Amino acid sequence: MDRKMANRKLIRLSQLKSKLAAENLEEIDWVTFGVIVKKVTPQSTNNGRTFSIWRLNDLRDLNQCVSLFLFGDVHKEHWKTDQGTV
């Protein structure tokens, strides 16, 4: 993990909103970790594409969640991932 995190900045999900407002994250190599705290049943767009929505949290502040939308191959590969997975 130390090797993979070398020269990267860890930003907690609960800090993401404030960091986006204060810093230009496009210029920083950063990572975050989250736990799937809620999954919405897969849905379809108007053109028939299926997608999933996950709510992610870092377990520091349960009121600060990030919604992650999964489309295409990512949805097909990961839609069965269990709630509670990191």
Sequence and secondary structure as in RCSB ss.txt:
>XXXX:A:sequence
MDRKMANRKLIRLSQLKSKLAAENLEEIDWVTFGVIVKKVTPQSTNNGRTFSIWRLNDLRDLNQCVSLFLFGDVH
KEHWKTDQGTV
>XXXX:A:secstr
 HHHHTT EE  GGGHHHHHHHS GGGS EE   EEEEEEEEEE TTS EEEEEEEE SS TT  EEEEE HHHH
HHHTT  TT  
